[in-house]
């Protein structure tokens, strides 16, 4: 492996123009494919295996043509204090709004709340639903302005008017200025780490190229494989993250080899053979984690995982070819400015912060290990109270009209009004379908926690009916989840009595079902990912205990990060400091995203750090010396890579959307804990306590495992140019 990658690195360095042109050709080619590819059709996201999806499928089958994909706006009217919307002036204003809204372009209809009985019992609140023929993204500015004008006229009458739904919903913004600051911080970290503008810019440049190719490929293949605009989200985040990391690792090793006296081409080859080998296996572990998303059984997650895995593969290929080629263009520009100014390269064996920190841990490994495990364990405790869901308008800022509309409806009609259940009754097996539906409706209405049920609506064949049930509690309340489970638990008895069966669906039920499915799949997903990664790391490090330590460390960091998310966004500790306006359930996809992304970054840090430790051990260092040597060469780069990711992810905390804040905070916390607690404290402490036993491998297993030579031992045996006695000088003519 190391020999092959070394040759590849030297070839890319030597044929740098051809290599760069090939990557440019790939970028242009997939870009052209993305531009000329037919637009992907919007596809409804399906969730196989959950009851709410089965109910939707039954509705589509028995009520053909009733599926409404168009946008809608729920306009809520609240009368001034002491007045009612049924008063003559307010009623006429609302009826005028309905008439004006219905005349708008792309509008299929507007409901009169007085005819539809959409007025609260106390007469203070009413709502009208305006339906559109097009989806929210396809609505014209004219259609939106027409609705907004009608709303403004209604407000002039003295009514409080707020709007929910999808038609006028504000788009969730990313971090904005905060995200830009995060990227700026990342650039500064690279500059400080490498002391060179070229060295700082090279990882950013190659990462952007990789992400560009990945996203263009996704767009080009979207119509063929049914990919959506959200498929590339994970690919972009991970492609950028690992792209920067992998390039940093190769550039750092190149600078180290230059400091050791190697010529630029030879240094590029050795960097590709050693750091490149670590990059290959780090990338493989990430691909395993992302491909493992198929275990969850949600098609959208499977597509996102495979697309992101492709982005990681591209990042690996770029780090092994394009990075050495660019080093060929700027062989000395990537060196520290101080080295170029002095004409001397700093020796790689000199003491630095990484080696000093390693010796600190080696002097007191038990204490460091205990503190790190106890600290991470304490942060992980809130996971025991993890409640998954899909936060909606209720967690938005009160400055948004969507949140105020949500609150007005909850106050006027009850908290459960914002999340009604849809009951689909299949009465084909009943002797009297109408009587069976009536019985089921009465049974559900009698459930404790159900406020009301609507009249049932039958299909044309008369064998299927649908009605809604309004719970007493809000969509994200645990009592609502308990109510759904209770209704479903009573189904066998009701089915046997009526001869008909029913299923519970609706937005609230879908969120509950998806959350339960994700939660039940989390343990199998972790088992598959960690198990396969254990096998891969076993091959890389030829040790049983080192992969076990890596798996345990990852579990500690990801559970601690998830616990921190629960403490802030579910319990509310420090939520105000982050601008999180309301606490609630954790987004149901958050644990899966956190595990997938963090596994990739954690294995980057683990492989690069421990590979250098093993390299020193294989080359003759004692276990404690190997740890110190590994930290001397790798700690600075690992810390820099972590700081970059923390800065980028923290930028999302400045977003206005609570879910984006949650993702940004969770990822930033996970990187912080994994890089600075697990990799910098837990790992060296465990290795110090294990000593030589850390690298123990049964002889029979040693014979079975393939030799991959991540340490570059074959390169050493071949005897590359030995460093000269005096520190090498950088020719003045080579300065860039």
N, C-alpha and C positions, 0 to 999 in steps of 0.2 A: 504493500500500500504506500508506504513512505517513499520508496524508490520511484514508483510510478508517478506519484504526485510531484516529486522533486523534478522529474524529467518534464512533466507537464508545465510546471511553473517556469522552468528555464526556457522551454519552447515558447511559452506565451511572452516571456520577457524579451526573447530574441526576435520573435516575429510579432512584435507589439503592434505594428501598423495593421497587419492582417487581422490580428485578434480583435482590435478595436473596431475595424471595419465590419467584421463578422457580427459583432454585437449590435452595431449601428444598423446593419442590414436586418437583423432579427427584430429590432425595435420598430424600424420603418415598416417591415413586412406585416407584423401583427397589428401595428397601428392602422395600416391600410385595410387590413381585414376587418378591424373593428369599425372603421368608417363605412365600409361597403356592405357589412353584414346587415341582414334584415333586422329590424327592431324586434326585440323579444316581446312576445305577448305576455301581458300581465296574467299570472296564474294564481288561482286561489291556493293559499297554503293549506295543505291537508295534514292532519295529525292521525295517522292510522292507529287503530287499536284502542281508541278512547270512545266512551259512550257518546259524548257530545258530537263527535265527528260522525258517528253512525246515525245519529238523529238528523244531522244536516243532510247526509246522503239520502236518508229516507224522505225527507222533505223535498229534495230535488227530484226524486223519483216519482213521488205521489202527487206533487204539486208542480208539474212542469211549467216552466216559463215564469215562475214567481220569484226567481232569484234576482235580487236587486243589488247590482254592483255600483249604482250611481251614488254620488255624494249626497249628504243630507245635512240640514242645519236644524237644530232644535232651538227655537227662539222662545225664551222664557220671559213672561210679563209679570211684574210684581207691582201691585197697587201701593200708593203712598200709605203711610201709617194711618190707621183708622178708616181707610177706604177699601173698596172691593173692585175687582176687575169687572164685575158684572154691572157696575154703575154705568149709566147711560153714556157718559163721555168716554170712559175707558173702553167700554165695549165697542163703541163705534170706531175708536182708534185702532183697536185690535182687528176688527173686521176689515177696516181700510188697509191695514198692513197685509192681511191675508190676500185680499184682492190684488194689491200692488205686487206682492211677491210672486203670486201665481202667474203674472203677466211677464215675468222676466225670461230672458233667453236661457235655454238649456234647462228650464224648470219643468218638471213633469207634473207637479201639483203642490198645493199648500193646504194644510188641514186647518179648518175653522175649529178652534178649541171649544166653542160653545155647542157646536153640533156633534163633535166627537167626545163630548163630556170630559175634556181635558182641563178641567177647572178643579182646584183644590176644594176640599170640604168647607173650609172657612171662607172661600171666595176671594182670597188675597192673591192667589197665584194661578196662572194659566200658561199653557205652552202650545206652540204651533210647530209642526214638523214640515219643513220645506224640502221636497225631494227633487233631485236633479237627474237628468238623463246621462250625465257623464261622471266619471270618477273625479275625485278632488283635484288630482294633478292635471286633469284635462279641462277644468273649468276656465273660461276666458275671464279676463279682467273685467270685461263689460258685465258679465253675469254676476260676478262678485260685487261690483260697485252698485249694481241695481239692488241687490239684497241689502247692502249696507245703507243705501239711501232710504229704503223702506224702513229699516230699523231706526235710523235717525229721526224720521218723521214720527214714528211711534213714541220715541222718547220725548219729543216736543210736547206731547199731551200730558206729561207729568209721570208717566209710567217708568219704572226701572226695567230696562230691557237688556238681557244678557243672551249670549249665543254659545251653544255647545254643538257637538257634532263635528263632521269632517270638512264641511264646505269652506268654512272660514277659519279653520283651526290654524294656529300659528305653527310654523315648522320648527321642530327642535333644532336649536343652534348648537354648534360645537363650542369650543372654549373661547372663540373670538380672540380678544386681545390677550387673555391669559394663555391661550394655546400658542400664540405667537411668541410670548415671553418664554414659554417652555422650550420652544425650538431655539430661541436665542440663547437660553441657558445651555442647551445641549451643545451648541456651537462653541460657546465659551469653554465648556468642559473639555471638548476635543482640543481646543487651542492650548489650554493649560496642560493637558495630558501629554501632547506631542510637541508643543513648543514650535509648531510649524503650521502655517496656513494651508500648505499643500497636504500635509498629513491629516489635518482636521477636515479638509474638504473632500478628500478622496473617499472615505467611508460614506459620507453623505451623498456624493455623486453616484457611486456604484449602487447604493441602496435605492436611490430614486430611479435609476435605470431598471433595476430589478422589479420594483413596484410598477413602473410604467409598462414593462412587458407583461407582467402578470395581469394588470387591469385590462390592458388592450386584448389579451388572450381571452379573458372572461367575457368581454363585450363581443368579441368575434364569435365565440361559441355559445352565446346566450340563447339564441333561438334554437340551436341544435339540441342543447341539453336542458333546456328549460330553466336557465339561470336567471335570477332576478337582480335588481340593483343592489339588494342587500347581501347578495352572495359574496361580493368582493370586500365587505367590511372587515371581516376577520383577516382576509388575505392582505389587505392594505396595512393593517396594524402590525401583524406578525412579520410580513415581508419587510417593512421598514425597520422593525426592531432587530430581527436577526440579521438583516442585511448590513446594518451599521455594526453590529457586534462582530460578525464574521470577518468583515473587512478590517475592523480594528485589530482583531487577533493576528491576522496575516501581516498587516503593516507593522504592528508592534514587534513581531518576531523578526521581520526583515531588518528593522532598526537594530535589534539586538545582535543579529548576525553581522551586520555592518560594524557594530562596535567590537565584535569578536575578531575582526580582521578580514572578513570575506569580501570578495569583489561583489559589485552590485548584482550581477547575474547569478552568481553562486548563492548569494544571500537570498535572492528571490526564490531560487529552487529549494533551498533548505527550509525557508518559511512555508512554502507550499507543501513540502513533504512532512513537516512536523505540525505546525499550527493548522495546516490544511487537513491533515489526518484527523485532528481533533474536531475541526469544523465538519468534516464528513460524518463522523459518528454523532456529533451533537445534532446535526441536521436530521439524521436518521431517527433519533429519539423523538424529535419534534414531529416528524412525519407520522410516526407511530401514534403519537398522542392525537393528532388531527384526524387521521384515518379512523381512530377509535371512536370518534364522535358518531359513527354509524351504529354503535351499540345502543345509543339512546332511542333509535327508531323513529326519529323525526326527520323527514326528507330534507327540510330546509337546512337543518344542522349538518346532515351528511354532505350536502352540496357545499356548504360553507367550509366544512373541514377539508374536503378534497381540494377545493380551490386554494385554500390557505396552504395545504401541503405542497401544491404545485409552486406557490410563491416561495416557499422555503427551499425547495429543490433548486429553483432559479438562483436564490441567494447563495447557495453552496457553489453552484457552477460559476457564478460571477466572481466569488472570492478566490476560486482556484485558477481562473483564467484572466478575467478583465483586470483584477487587482494587480497581479504580477505584470501585466502589459502596461498599465499606467505607471507602475513603479519603474518600468523601463524608460518611460518618457521623463520622469522626474526622480532619478535615482538618488539625488542628494537633496532635492527640495523637501522631501518628506523627513529629513533629519532635523533635529532640533536646531533652531536658529543659533543658539550659543555654540553648538558644535561646528556649524558652518562658518561662523564668524571667527572662531579660534582656529579653524582648520584641523580640529581634533575631535575624535569621537569618544564619548564617555564610555568607560569600561562597563560591561554588563554585569560584572561580579561585585560591583561596589555595593555597600550597605545602603538601604533605603527604608522608607516607611513600612513597606510590606514585610521586609525581613525583621525589622524591629518589632512589629506587631506579632509576627509568628513566634519570636522568642518570648514575648510576653505571655502568649497563650501556652507555650511549651513549659514555662516555669510553673504554671498553675492550671493544668488541663481540667482537673476534676471540678474546680470552682467555676471555670468558664463554662463547662458543659452543663453543670447543674443550673447556673443562672440562665443560660440560653434556653434550656428545656422548660424550666419553670416559667420563664417569661412568655415564651411562645404558647405554652399550655394555658396560662392565665388568659391570654388574648383569645384563645380558641374556645373558651367556655361558652360564650354567647351562641355558638353554633348549635348548642343543644336546644335553643329556643328558635331556631331558624324557621321562618314562615315564608313560604314562596307564594308568589302571586304575580299579577301584572298591574302595577300601579297605574291609575288613570288620571282623570282630571282632578281627583281629590287631593293629589300631591303637588299639583301645580301651584304657583304663586297666586295669592289673592288679587294680585294686580292684573291677572288674565281674566278675560270674560268667560273662558271655559270653566275656570274654577268657580267663579261667582254664579254661573248658571247651574253648576252642579250643586252648590250649596243652597241656592234658592229652591231647586226641585226637592232636595232632601228635606228642607224645612217645610215646604208646602205639602208634599205628598208622602213624606217619610223617607228614611235613609235607604230603604230597599228599593225605592222606585228607580234609582239609577242603575240597578242591576237585576232586572226581572229574569225569571227562569222561563224558558220556552219548553212546553211539554208537547211532545209529538206522540199521538196515540195511534197505534196500528190495530185497527179493529176488524181486520179481515177474518179472524178466527172467531169472532163473536156472533151469536145468533141475532142479537139486536145491537148493531153498532152505536146507535144514538144512546141507548140505555147504558151501554158499557162506558161510553165517553162521559156520560153524566155521572156515573158512579165513581169513575177515576177522578173527575173534577172535584166531586164532593169529598172524596178521601183526602186529596191533596190540600183542599181548602181547610180541612180539619186538622192538618198537621200543625203542631205548635211551632210558631215562628212564621207562618204564612199569613199575610195580612189580607190578601184578596186574590181572586182568580178572575180572569176575563171569560167572556162567553166563547165557547168553542166554535171554530170555523172548520167545516168539512171540505174535503176535496170534491171534485165533480163525480167521482165514483161512489162517494159516500162511505168509503171504508177506512179513511184516515182523517184524523182531526188534529188541530193544533190550538192551544190556548196558552196564556201566560199566567204565571204566578208571581206575585210580588212578595218578597221576604220582608221581615221587620227590621233586618239589619243590613248594613251597607255591603257592597260587593267584596271588599277586602277584609271583612270581619270574619273571625274564625267561626262564629255562630252560623254564618251563612254557609260555610263549607260543611259544618255539621248537619245543617238542614238538608243540603243536597244529598249527603250520604244517608240521612234518615229516610228521605223520600224514596231513594233507590233501594234501601234495605226493606221497605214495606212492599216492594213491587211483587215478589213471588205470591204473597197472599192475595193481592189485588188481581193479579193475572188469573189465578185459579178461580176466583169468584166471577170475573166478568168475561173470561175467554179472550180478552184483548190484552195487549201489552203496551207499555209506554217507555219513552226515553226522555231524559232531561238534558236540555242544551241551552243555548244562549251564551252571550259573552262571558257572564259570570261563571257558568258551568264549564265553558271551554277553558278559562283560566285556571279553574280548580283542577280539571282533569290533566291539563298540560303540566301544572306544577307537581301533581302527584306522580306523573309519569317521569318527569325529570328527576324528582327526588328519589324515586325507586331505582332509576338507572344510574345514579351517581356512584354508588358503591361498585356495581359491575364495571362501570367505565374506568374508575380508578384502578380496579383489580387488573383489568386488561392492559391498561396503559403502563402501570407500574411494573406489572409482570413481564411484559415484553421488553420494556426498557431495562429491567434487571438483567435479562438474558443478554441484551446488547452490551451493556456496561460490563458484564462478566467477561465477554469476549475482548472488549477494549482494554480493561485493566487487569485481566487474568487474576481476579481476586473474588472471593465470595463475600467478604465483609464490606468492601468498599462500595459495591452496588447496593448492598443492604442499607448501608449508612446513607447513601444518596437518596434512596427511596424514603427512608424515615425522615430525613431532613426536609424533603419536598413536602411530605404530608404535614409536617409541623408548620412549615411556613404558609402553605395554602389554607390550612384550617385556621391559623392565627389571622390571616388576612380576611377570610370569610367572617370570622368572629368579630373583627373590627368593623366590617360592613354592617353586621347585625347590630352592634352596639350603637353605631351612629345613625343609620337610616331606619332601623326598626325600633330601637329603644330610645333614640333621640339624644344620646350623649354627644355634645359638641356639634349637633346638627345645625344650630344657628350660626356657628362660625363658618360653616361651609355654604350657608345660604339655602339649606334644605328646609323648606317651609313646613312640611308635614312628614310625620313618620308613617310607616306602613309596611306592607310585606316587601320582601326582597324580590326583585325581578326574577321570574322563574328560570330564565336562561343564565342568570349571573353565575351560579356555581360552575356550570359547564364551561362558560367562557373563561372564567378565572382559572380553572384547572388546565384547560387547553393552552391558553396563552402563557400562563406561568410555568407550565411544564417545559415549554419550549425555552423560555429564558433561563429557568433554573438549570436545565441540562447544559445550556451554553456555558454558564458560569462553572458548573461542576466539571464538565469535561475539560475545559481549558485550564482550570486551576489544578485539578488532580492529575491531568496528563503531564503537566510540568513537574509535579511532585514525583510521579512514577518515573518520569524520564530521568530525574536526578538519582532516584533509588536504583534504577536499572544500571545506571552508569557508575555506581559504586558508592554513593553517599549513604551514610547511616540514616535510619528512619527520621530522626529529628533534624539532621542536616538536610534531608530531602524536602521536608516540610518548609524549612526556612528558605531553601533555594527556590522552591516552587512559588512561594509568596513573593520572593524578591523579584522574580521575573513576571509574575502574573497578577498580583494583587492590584497594582496600579491600574491596569487595563480593565480588570473586572469591576473595580470600583467606578472607573470612568463610565463604563458601559451601563452600569446600574444607575448612576446619576443621570445619564442621558435619558434613560427610560423613565425614571421618576419625574424628570422635568417635563417630558412630553406628555405622560399620562396625567400629571397634575394639571396640565393645561385644560383638561376636560372638566376639572372640578369647577372652573369658572363658567361653565355652561348654564343656561337658564333652565334646562330640562333636568328634573330630578334623576331620571334614569341615567342620563349621561354623566351627571355628577357621581352617581353610584359606581358606574363602570370605571371612571377615571380614578376615584378614590381607592376602589378595590385593587386595581392594577398597580397604582403607585405604592400602596401599602404592602402588597405582595412582593414587589421588587425590593422595597426597602428591607423587609424582614428576611427575604431569602438571601439577598446579597450580603447584607451587613451582619445578620445574626447567624444564619445557617452556614453560609460559605466562609465567612470571615472568622467565626467563633466556633460553631458546632463542629465543622469539618476538621480543622486543625486539632481541636481538643480530642476528638475521637481517635484521630490518627496517632496523636501523641500517646494516648492511653493504650492503644493496641500495639504500637511498636511494629516489629517485623510481622506480627500476626495479621496485621492489616492486609498484607499481600499474600496471605496463605491461600493455596489452591491445592486440592487433592491431586495426587499424581495422575490418577486415572482420568480425572477431568481435564488436567493439563494436556494429556495426550489427545483428548477428543476435540478440544477447542482449536479453531484455526488461528494461525498467527497473523496478526494484522499490523504489528510494528508501528503503533501510534507514536512511540517515543523516538522514532528515527534512528534506532540502533544500527540498522544496516547502513545508513548514511555515515555514521561515525566510524564503522568498521572500514568503509571505503576510504576514510581518511581525507576529508575535504581540507582545503588549505588551512593550515594551522595559523592562529593569530600570531603576528609578529611580536618580537620582544618589546619594541617600542610601540606606542599607540599610533595607529595609522593616521596619516594626514589626508585631508580632502583637498585635491588639487583645486587651485583657484579657478581654473577653467571649467571645473565641474559644478561650480556654484550656480544655483538657479534663483 
